[in-house]
Every structure is written in structure tokens, then in C-alpha cells.
Amino acid sequence: MVAGGSLLFLLGAGRLVVAHGLSGREALYCSLLVIPAWLLLMVIAYVVQHAVMVSVIPVAAVVMWGWSSAAFDVALGLALMGIVAESAWSERKCEAAPRKHNDGADGVGEERG
């Protein structure tokens, strides 16, 4: 997923630089499109889990927007990399937290070392 996000980001950035030159307005478009791209990824994840047959519709929307807008490519790549980074960070925090167990003798949890 990180490789896909990086590829989308680099392809979109390359298209922006070649076609328009990266201006402040294009950078603003990219940063503003990160939230809708993230929401679209969440919708796709929900639809794939609950209605697999209909999942073609949001995927087609991503392909259409990605084909027509280099800024959306950049935003989608950043959103994908952000989702993976957030998952890795929360998993790391959970592993670092002390775990409690209960052996059943006293009914109170103890920290494991």
C-alpha cells in the first residue's frame, strides 16, 4: 500500500510539474484534496466489506478522478500513505503499552514485564 501511495504521489507530482509547473495554487489544490481522497478511501473500504458487488462504483470514481486530475493523484497517494502510517503508529503504540493479565487468583490484573 505504501508503494502504491508513493507511486500515485510521484506520478501525480510528475504530471503537475510537466503540465503546469508546480505553483502555489496547485499545491493548495493538492492539500485541499487530501481530505476528500481520504473519505473516498474510507467509503471504498466500507463498500468492499459490506457490498462487494457495488464496490466497482467508487473504484471507478477514483480511476476517473485520478485520470483527470494530477492533484487528485497526489492527494490520493498522500492519503494512502497516511492511512498506512497511522495504522503502523497505532500498532506500535499498542505493542509498547504494558499488558495486564489476570491469573484468576485474586481477580486483579497485574502488569507483565
N, C-alpha and C positions, 0 to 999 in steps of 0.2 A: 504494500500500500504506500509505503514511503517512496519507493521507486516510481510508482505511478504518479504520485503527487509531485515529485521532483520533475518528472518528465513533462507533466502538464504545465508546471510553473515555467520551466525552461523554454518549452515550445511557445507558450503564450508570450513570455518576455521577448523571445526572439522575433515573433511576429510583430510585436509592438515596436521594437527597435527598427526592424527593416521597413515596416509600412509607414509609421508615423514619426519615429523618433520618440524616445520616452520623455514626454513632457510632464509637467506638474499635474495637468488635468488628467492625463492617462493614469498616473499614479493614484490620483484621487479616486478615479473610477474603479481601479483595482481594489483599493482598500474598502470602498463602499460596497463592492460586490462580494466581499468575503462572507458577510452575514447571510445574504440570500443563498449563496452557494452552500454554506453550512446547513441552512434549513432544508435545502433541496436534498442534501445527502441524508439528513435525518428522515425526510419523507420517504426517500428510496429505501432506507433500512427498514422503516416501519412497513412499507408496502410489500417488500420482499418477504418479511416474516409473516404477514397476515393475508396477503392476496397475491400470490406469485404470478398468477395469470395476468394481472393488471400492471405488474411491475415494468412492463415494456413502455408504458406511457411516460413515467418520469425519467426513465433512462433515455428515451427518445428526446425529451426536452433538454436533457444535459448535452446530448450529442448535437442537437440543433443550436443551442446557445454557445457551446464550445466551438462549433464550426464558424459561427457568425461573429463571435466577439473574442478577440485575443485577451481583453481584460478579464472576461469570464474564465478563460483558461488559467490565467494567473491566480485568480481568486479561488477557483476550484482546487488547484494544486495546493495553495496555502491552507485551504480548509481541510483537505485530506491529510496533509502533514500535521496540522494542528490537532486533528482528532486522534491520530496515532500517537503524537507526543503526549497528549493529555491522558490517554489510556496507559501509556508506559509510565508516566509520572505517578498516576494514582496507584498503579500496581506496585511501584517501588515504595511508595509511602505505606502501603498495606503490609509489605514484607518487612519494613523497618520497624513497624509498631510492635510493641511487646504483646505476645499472645497469652491469653489466660486459658487455663484448663481447670477442670473440676474432676478430681478423682472420686468424688462421691462420698468421701468420708465425713466431711464437715459441712458440705453444701456451699462452701465459699470458694470462689475462684482464686487461683494462685498464679503468679507470673512465672513463665518458663524462662530459663536462662539460655 
